[in-house]
Amino acid sequence: MSMTAPLSAKTTLVGLIGWPVGHSVSPAMHNAAFAALGLDWRYVPLPVDPALPGAVGDAVRGMRAMGMSGINVTVPHKQAVLPFLDRIEPAAQAMRAVNTVIVQPDGSLAGDNTDAPGFVADLRAHGVEPAGRRVLVLGAGGSARAIVYGLAEAGAAQITVANRSAERAAALLADLRPFLGSTRLAVVALPDGVAGAADADLIVNCTSLGMTPRADTTPWPAGLSFRPGQAVYDLVYNPADTLLLRQARADGAHVIGGLGMLIWQGALAFRHWTGQMPPVDVMRAAAEAHLRRHGRLWEALHCSLRRLNYCYGILKCLLYSYSTGGDINGPYDCSASICGIYRHKRRRRHLPAALSRVRDRNAGHDAGHDDGHDVRYCGGLLHRRGNRHVHQ
């Protein structure tokens, strides 16, 4: 792999505008591709605060004024950039959103959307040809709009959109209808209507269910099986192996995670700017390395928060006992009671059963077990599970 060229006045800049952008995988994978091809280019994240009046227009004009070759656009600016562009490509018109801006040789700005062709490119890279297929799309948001458009462009025979609000799904298809050619369209409610469309050749999850930190959720109805030979694509890429993909794999389906779509849409933007197709394998390796680093940081933060919550429980227990005149011999005795509850919590047992054991133990001490440790139940322990607060 080529070394990254030193940054200089001759370096060509591209970047990403959005709010926030610090989490983005795009700088890592684009800069890796530039280095691999020996290009003196840099991709920089550019946070643009939507609360600042006129910020999006200023960013687009500034990008051109500074001699940049283009930008990617992410939420919440994909629609806001439209008025500042000189030309909008058909895909971006259909999706009413731009994710790539290209500075043309004459200085004019063209807006495109590479999400739909990026998705189709990743499908084909995994051996799934959408032409002539029956497809079930879960969700009716912005990503579903791109997926439906891309599938119809690729020749899908039928597309069924399942959404909790069937009315929203119907509105999405009605709005896209002029761009969808002869593809047959249908709408069902999610989850109740999915069973009637579950035999589709390809199933695509366009919801956020299963995404970190809600990795234990799935859009797929309980008790409904996949079939061998189906392809199941989850746009969620963090975690890489979602609950939906595990369910589908267990039933013999061909599963595909969403990182590939992110990589391919970036690769197509790269080609718009440079005129060259980037090494997709290099971009994937850089994206995966970035996600692993950030995944470890997230896990460390989550672990620290759990420990803080545990210490808070001990402190609350002590304060309650002292305020009510409880006879407690210090943090050791309180933590002994808390630890019994905490171990049960980690094993996913019911809190009442854990508390009952603590009470029984404390009752034993009160009945005359004079061993020097008067371990009493510390009332007021705050146990958090979801949004439920249980005070005992």
RAFEN-V609168 format. One record per backbone hydrogen bond with DSSP energy under -0.5 kcal/mol. NH is the residue of the N-H (numbers start at 1). CO is the residue of the C=O. E is the energy in kcal/mol with one decimal. If there is no record, write none. Layout:
((NH;CO;E) (NH;CO;E))
This chain:
((11;8;-1.4) (12;40;-2.4) (14;42;-2.5) (15;70;-0.8) (16;44;-1.9) (17;72;-2.3) (18;46;-0.9) (19;20;-0.5) (19;75;-2.0) (24;21;-1.5) (29;25;-1.8) (30;26;-2.6) (31;27;-2.2) (32;28;-1.6) (33;29;-1.6) (34;30;-2.6) (35;31;-2.2) (36;32;-2.2) (37;33;-1.7) (38;34;-0.5) (38;35;-0.9) (39;34;-2.6) (41;39;-1.9) (42;12;-2.3) (44;14;-2.0) (44;42;-0.5) (46;16;-3.3) (48;18;-2.8) (49;47;-0.5) (52;49;-1.4) (53;51;-0.5) (55;52;-2.0) (58;54;-2.2) (59;55;-2.3) (60;56;-2.3) (61;57;-2.6) (62;58;-2.8) (63;59;-2.2) (64;60;-1.6) (65;61;-2.5) (66;62;-2.2) (67;64;-1.5) (68;63;-2.0) (69;13;-2.3) (70;13;-0.6) (71;101;-1.6) (72;15;-3.4) (73;99;-1.8) (74;17;-2.5) (77;74;-2.2) (81;77;-1.6) (82;79;-1.3) (84;81;-1.9) (85;82;-1.5) (86;109;-1.7) (87;109;-1.8) (89;111;-3.0) (93;89;-2.2) (94;90;-2.6) (95;91;-2.1) (96;92;-1.2) (97;92;-1.3) (98;78;-2.1) (99;112;-1.9) (100;112;-2.0) (101;71;-3.3) (102;110;-2.9) (103;69;-2.0) (104;102;-0.7) (104;108;-3.2) (107;104;-2.5) (110;102;-2.5) (110;108;-0.5) (111;87;-2.8) (112;100;-2.8) (118;114;-1.9) (119;115;-2.2) (120;116;-2.2) (121;117;-2.3) (122;118;-1.9) (123;119;-2.3) (124;120;-2.4) (125;121;-2.0) (126;122;-1.2) (126;123;-0.8) (127;124;-1.7) (128;123;-2.5) (129;127;-0.6) (130;128;-0.6) (132;155;-2.9) (133;130;-2.2) (135;133;-0.5) (135;158;-2.9) (136;202;-2.7) (137;135;-0.5) (137;160;-3.2) (138;136;-0.5) (138;204;-3.1) (139;137;-0.7) (139;162;-3.5) (145;141;-1.7) (146;142;-1.5) (147;143;-2.2) (148;144;-2.9) (149;145;-2.1) (150;146;-2.6) (151;147;-2.7) (152;148;-2.3) (153;149;-2.5) (154;150;-1.7) (155;152;-1.3) (156;151;-2.4) (157;133;-1.3) (158;133;-1.7) (159;184;-2.8) (160;135;-2.8) (161;186;-2.5) (162;137;-3.1) (162;160;-0.5) (163;188;-1.6) (166;164;-0.8) (169;165;-1.7) (170;166;-2.5) (171;167;-2.2) (172;168;-2.1) (173;169;-2.1) (174;170;-2.4) (175;171;-2.1) (176;172;-1.8) (177;173;-1.4) (179;176;-2.8) (180;176;-0.5) (180;177;-1.4) (183;180;-1.6) (184;157;-2.4) (186;159;-1.8) (188;161;-2.2) (190;163;-1.8) (191;189;-0.5) (193;189;-2.0) (194;191;-1.5) (196;193;-0.7) (197;194;-2.0) (198;194;-0.8) (198;195;-0.6) (200;197;-1.3) (201;134;-1.3) (202;134;-1.9) (203;231;-2.6) (204;136;-2.7) (205;233;-2.8) (206;138;-2.8) (206;204;-0.7) (210;214;-0.9) (211;208;-2.0) (212;238;-2.9) (214;211;-2.6) (217;214;-1.5) (224;221;-1.6) (225;223;-0.5) (229;252;-1.1) (230;227;-1.9) (231;201;-2.1) (232;254;-2.9) (233;203;-3.2) (234;256;-2.4) (235;205;-2.0) (235;233;-0.6) (242;240;-0.7) (246;242;-2.2) (247;243;-2.5) (248;244;-2.5) (249;245;-2.7) (250;246;-2.1) (251;247;-1.0) (251;248;-0.5) (252;249;-1.7) (253;248;-2.5) (254;230;-3.4) (255;253;-0.6) (256;232;-2.3) (258;236;-1.5) (260;257;-0.7) (261;258;-0.5) (262;258;-1.4) (263;259;-2.3) (264;260;-2.9) (265;261;-2.7) (266;262;-1.6) (267;263;-2.4) (268;264;-2.3) (269;265;-1.6) (270;266;-2.6) (271;267;-1.9) (272;268;-1.8) (273;269;-2.0) (274;270;-2.7) (275;271;-2.1) (278;276;-0.5) (280;278;-1.0) (282;279;-0.6) (283;279;-1.8) (284;280;-2.5) (285;281;-2.2) (286;282;-2.2) (287;283;-2.4) (288;284;-2.8) (289;285;-2.2) (290;286;-2.2) (291;287;-2.4) (292;288;-2.3) (293;289;-2.2) (294;290;-2.3) (295;291;-2.4) (296;292;-2.1) (297;293;-1.8) (298;294;-2.3) (299;295;-2.3) (300;296;-2.3) (301;297;-2.4) (302;298;-2.8) (303;299;-2.5) (304;300;-2.2) (305;301;-2.3) (306;302;-2.0) (307;303;-2.1) (308;304;-2.4) (309;305;-2.3) (310;306;-2.0) (311;307;-2.5) (312;308;-2.4) (313;309;-1.8) (314;310;-1.9) (315;311;-2.5) (316;312;-2.7) (317;313;-2.2) (318;314;-2.4) (319;315;-2.6) (320;316;-2.4) (321;317;-2.2) (322;318;-2.7) (323;319;-2.4) (324;320;-1.7) (325;322;-1.1) (326;321;-3.2) (328;326;-1.2) (333;330;-0.6) (334;330;-1.7) (335;331;-3.1) (336;332;-1.8) (337;333;-1.5) (338;334;-2.5) (339;335;-3.2) (340;336;-1.2) (341;337;-1.3) (342;338;-3.1) (343;339;-2.6) (344;340;-1.3) (345;341;-2.3) (346;342;-2.4) (347;343;-1.4) (348;345;-1.8) (349;344;-2.6) (354;350;-1.5) (355;351;-2.9) (356;352;-2.3) (357;353;-1.8) (358;354;-1.9) (359;355;-2.8) (360;356;-2.6) (361;357;-2.3) (362;358;-2.7) (363;359;-3.0) (364;360;-2.0) (365;361;-1.9) (366;362;-2.6) (367;363;-1.6) (368;365;-1.5) (369;364;-1.0) (369;365;-0.6) (370;368;-1.6) (371;369;-1.7) (374;372;-0.5) (375;373;-1.8) (376;374;-1.0) (379;377;-0.9) (381;378;-0.7) (383;381;-0.7) (383;390;-1.1) (384;382;-0.5) (385;383;-0.5) (385;388;-1.4) (388;385;-1.8) (390;383;-1.4) (390;388;-0.5) (391;389;-0.6) (392;381;-0.6) (392;390;-0.6))
